[in-house]
Amino acid sequence: MKINLGFLEWDGTEFNWDLKESSNFHGIITGPSGSGKTYTLSKIITKLAQVPTIERVYVFDVHGDISENVPSDLYSKVDFSEASGNGINLLEISPNKEYGGPRKKIMDVVKTINRTSSGSLGSRQVASLSRYLKGLYASKGIKIKDSSTWNKPSPTLVDLRKFLENSLTAMKISADIKSAHALNEVLSAARRIAAAAKTEDPDIQEAELEENKEKAKAFYKEFINSITDGSEMEAIEGMKKNVEKMVESLLDRIQILEDAGVFNGNSLSFNPAKKVYMFDLKTLTYDEKIVFIDTMTRKIHDHAISKGLIDRAREIIVIDEANEIIDPNDKDSIYNRVVLGMRKYGLGMILGSQAIHHFSDDVLMNTAMKIILGVDSIFTKQVASKIGEKENMLKYLKPKVSALAFVKSKDPSAPIGWKKIVFNKKDVKK
């Protein structure tokens, strides 16, 4: 399970990443434009695909150029674009009792939408979107507290958009609403009860429904008794408009994702005979790439857990231009979860970016393999300090010729440290 990374510059000894002895299966490759980062990733992917014990390599090709240097017989490439018809279901839940279910999916969907450039959802929007998603799953017979329903077909973004549109229409035509804030809570509760699974206690359902009816009556009574000069309806209409605007804002966000065309289905038309699955994402926008890779990485993460514990590398995720996708300040990101906790499930992650400071300290400390192909002269001192090496080690790296490399063994007594390597033996110093 050795992946050759190059040769020691001074004596030509092979410098390998031994996955069997590695402290984990994660790596990072950094280098500015023109340093050969994508080419190096391609070569490592090719070598990973030739390791018999590795079952799958998932490559998120954000610019569509990684496959240029990977032999075509090793990979299956699928174009994910508005016109291709290929896509994933953003709302698909995992049926696993420990880490799946609608509650977990709702949290993930809200978090992913919050990461897009449209800006974070407000606290009321988060609460509303979560409530609507719960209602949508319930309408499909999927119950938060009943894991036996989690294997039912999940709704899609199209279903969510229609669900929001119907809710908005109901608000607009309800002339007898006291306030969208108060009565909508009652109506939402009633819908949840009406859609409750038959496995739940019908007496409890009925009692809760009656309780909410009494609340509704109390709301109307309170409102009627508060009327003094006939102007009270203006305040109610104002509240109602605010709620409508909030739902319309949510609809806009969902409509944008739906229009991308890659989040409405569940079609992953890869050739299972090929070890490398290449996700061609070059036509997607910045936001669409974030949503797509977040969602698929969670899916791969859950899939790896479902396969159980293992003491070897089984699957590898590769993300080029990871700085466009990963927020280094998000401690609870799916990427941190993979790097910090997925070795025992045989899942590794290799990340490419233009600079080492694009990664959090957690990622840097927990990636066994690191390659620095080059550093902009402005940052050599900063990077040297970060990796604990002399600045001269970075100043004289040659693009596509030499690099600094680091591999950490799971054996605590094994020597560690950065080594200067060359990619071709002819460049070894004699």
N, C-alpha and C positions, 0 to 999 in steps of 0.2 A: 504493500500500500504506500510506496514511496513516490512522491511527486517531485521530480527534479526541477529546481528553481534556477539553477545555474552552476557556476564553478567558482571556487575561492580564487580571488584575483592573484594571490601570491604563489600558489602552488598547483592550481588546477584541480584540486579535489572537488568531487561532486558535492553540491550543497542541496540537500533534499529536505522535503517536508514529509516526514514519516507519519502518516495518519494513525498508524497502529500505536506509536509511541508518543504522539502529540498530546498535550494537555487538554486540547479540545479540537474541534474541527472547523474553527472560525479563522478568517484571515482578512487583512485589509491591504489594498494596493493603492498607493498614492503617487501622483506625479502630475505636473502641469501639462497643458496641451502640447502635444508633440513629443512627449517623453516615452510613448509606447505603452501607456496604461491599458488601453483597450486590446492591443495586440497581446500583452502579457496575460490579461484575463482570458483571452481566447486560447492561448497555449495551455494555461492551467485547466480550463474547462475540457480541452481535448484530452489531457492526461487523466483527469478525474473520470472521464467517460470510459477510459480503458482500464480502470480499476475494477476487477470482477465483483468485489463485494459491495460496491456502490450501486444502488438500484436506480436512482434518479438524480439528475441535476436540473434544477429549475433556473432558467436564465431570464431575467427581466432586462430586455435590451431596449433601453429608453431612446436610443438614437438609431437603432436598426442596423448597426455595423459590426456587432460582435461576431455574427455568424460568418463574416467574410473570411475569417482565418480559422474556422473550425471545419473539419472535413464533413461534407454533406451527408455521408453515410452514418454519422453519429447522432444527428439531431433531427427533430421534427419541429418545424417553424410554423407558427400560426399568427396571422395578422389580426390584431385587435384594433378595429377602427369602426367608424360610423357606418361605412359601406360594406364591411366584410360579413356582417351577420353573426360573427363570433362574439361571445360575451360571457359574463358571469352574473350570478344572481347576488346582488348586494345584500339581500335580506335572507339568504339561505342560512338556516340554523343547523348547528350540529346536534344530533340526537344523543350525544354522550351525556350521561347523568352528572358527571363530575365537572365538566368544563363547557357543556353546551347549553342549549335551551334559549328561549326567546329573551329572557332578561339579560343574559350575557350579550346576545346579538344586538339588542337595543342599545346597550352601553357602547358597544364597538361602533355601531353606525353613527351614533351621535358624536362620538369622539372623532371619527374619520371626517364627517362633514365639517366639524369645527376646525379641522386642519387646513381647509381650502382657503384660497385667497379672498373669498367673499366675506371673510371675517367670522369671528366666533358667534355662535348663537347666544342670545341673552338667556338669563336664568328662566324667564317665563317661556321662551321658545323651546329651551331644552325640556322643560316640564311638559309642555304641550306636545312636542314631537314624541316624547317617550310615551305619553298617554295615548296618542293616536296609534302609535306602533303596537302598543299592547292591545288596543281595540281591534286593530287589523289582524293580528295573529289570532285573537280570540274568534274573530269572524270566520277564520279558516279552521277553527277547531283545535288550535294550538294553545295550550294553557300553560302559564308560567309554572304552576305548582303540580302539574301532572305530566311527568316525563314520558308517560306512555303515548302522549299525543305529539311528541317532538319529531317523530318520523313521518308525519303527514307532510304533503307538499307545501313548501314555504311560499308565501306571497312574493310578489315582485315589486319593483318600483312603479310599474304601471298600476298595480293594485293600490299602492300607497297614494299615488297621485289621485286616483278616482275616489279613494276613501276621504281624502282631504277636500276634494271638490264637492262631494256630497255633504260633508259636514258644513262647508262654507255656505252651500245653497240652503241648507236647513236653517242656518242662522239668519240669512237674509230674508227668508219668507216667514219666519216665526214672529208674527205681529204681537203675540201675547208673551214674549220673553220679558221677564222682569229685568234681567241683566244677563249679558252673555257670560259674565264671570260666575254668577250664582247658578242659574238654571242649567248652563252647559255641564256643570259638575254633576247635577242630578241626572241629566240625559245620558251622560257618559256612563255613569254608574248603572243606569237602567239597561243600556246597551250591553255592557259587560255581563250583567246578570242574565239577560235574555240569550246571550251567546255562550253561557257557561256550559261546561261539559256535563253530560248526564251522570258522570261518576261522582259529581259533587252532590252534597246533601240538598235535596229540593226544598226542604223546610227552611234551611239557612238562606237559600236563594230568595224564597218568598218573603222571609222576614226582612232581608236587606232591601228588597224592592219596596216593601211597605214603608220601611223607615225612610227611604228616599222620597217616596210620595208625600209623606208627612212633612219632610223638609221643604218640598216644593210648595205645599199649601202654606207653610209658615212664611216662606219668602213672599208669596203673594199677599198674605194677610198683613205682613209688616209693611210692604210697599203701599198697599191701599190705605192703611192707617196713617202713613207718613204724608199723604197728599194734603197740601194746604192751599196752594195757589194755582195748581194746574201746570206748573213749569217743570215738575219732577221728571216728566218723560224725556226732556232734553238731556238730562244727565245720563239717563238710561241709554238713550241712543248713542251718546258719546262713548259709553263703556262698550256698547255693542260694536261700534265702529273700530275701536281699538283692538278688540279680539279678532274681528274680521281682517284687519290689517296684518295682525300677527300670523294668522293662518295663510293669508295671501303671500306673505314673505316666505313662509315655509314652503308653500307651493312653488314659488319661484326657484328655490334652491333644489327642490326635487325635480322640477321640470328641466333644469339645466343638466342634471345628471342623466335623466331619462333621454334627453336629446343626444347625448354622447353616443348612444346606441350600443354600448358595451356592458351595461349594468342591468339589463332587463331579462337576460336569459341565463342558461346554465350549460352552455355548449362549449366544451373544451375538446376540440376535434384534433387532438394530438394522436400521432401514431404510437401506440403503446410499445411497439417493437423497438423504438428508438430510446436510448437512455437519456438523451438531453431534450428537455422541453424548452423551446425558445419562444418567449413571449415577445412578439414584435409590437412595440408600443410607440413607434416613432411619430405616428400621426395624432396621438392624443395630446391634449393640452396639459399644462403643468398640473392643474388641479385633478384632471382625469387620471394622470399617472399616479398621483398620490393615492387617490381613492382605490384605483385598481390594485396597486402593489400592496397597500395596507391590507385590503380584503383578501387577496390571494395568499399573502404571507401568513395571515391568521388561519386560513384554510389548510395550508401546508403544515403549520404548527400543530393544529388540532389532529390532522391526519397522522402526523408522526407520533403523537401521544397515543392515539388509538391503536397503533401497531405495537406498542409496548416497549419495555426497556431493552437496551442492547448495548454491548460494549465496543461496538465498532461504528465507523461512519456508514450511514445507510443512505441518506439523502443530503444534498447540498443546495442551498439557495445562493444565486449570484446576482448582485445588483450593481450595475455600473452607474456612475454619476449619482452615488448614494446621497451626496449632499443636497440634491434636488428633492429627495424623498424623505430623508430622516431628519427629525428635529433633535439635535444633540441635547437639548434641555428637557426633553420629555423622558423622565425616568421610567414611566410605565408604558413606553411604546412597545409594540409587538416585536420590534427589532431588538430592544434591550432584553425582552423576555427570551427570545431565541438565543442570544449570545450568553446570557447569564444562566439559563436553566435547561437547555435542550441537548447538551452533550449526551446525557444518559439515555436519550431517546434516539440517538444516532443522527441528529439533525445538525448540520453545519451551515455557516453563512459566510460568504466572501463578499466584501464590499469594496468598490472602487470609487475613488474621489480624487480631486485635484490637490488637496492639501490635508495633512494629518490633523490639523486643528478643526476640521469638519466633524470629527468624531469626539464623543464624550469620553471622559476618563474611564468610565465603566467599560466601554467598548474597547478602548486601547488596552486596558489591563487584562481583558478577558478574551483577546484574540491571540491564539498561539502563533500564527504566522503573520508577519508584516513585511512588506516590501516598499521601500521608498525609491522611486525611480528618478526623482529630482526635486529640487526645491527652488523656488524663486529667490533670487539673491537678497531680496528684502527680508525674507523670513528665515534665512539659514541660522542665524543666532538663536532665534526663538525656537525653532524646531530642534536644534542641537541641544538646547537646554531641556526641552521636553522629553527627549529620548535618552538623555544622559550621555551624549557622545560629543567629541570635539567638532567644532564647526568645519574644520578642514575635510572631515569625512563626507560632508555634504557639498562643499564647494566644487569638488572636482568630479562629480558624477556626470557621466556622458549619456545623453538620451539614447535609448535603445542599445547601449553598450554595457553600462555598469549600473549598479544599484546597491543600496544597503538592504540587507535582509536579516530577519530575526525569526527564530523558531524556538518555541518553548516545549520542552518534553514534560510528560507527566511524572517522570522520575525527578524528584527534587534534588538529587545529587548530580544530575546531568549539567554540563556547562551551558551557560546561556550568554547572550550578548549579541550585539550587531556585528555582522560580517559584510565586508565589501565583496560583491560577486560580479562576475561578468557573465553574459548570456551565451557567448561563443568561446570555445576553448582557444581559438586563435588570438583572443585578446588577453590571455593570461600573461602576467609579467614573468619574464625569465631572468 
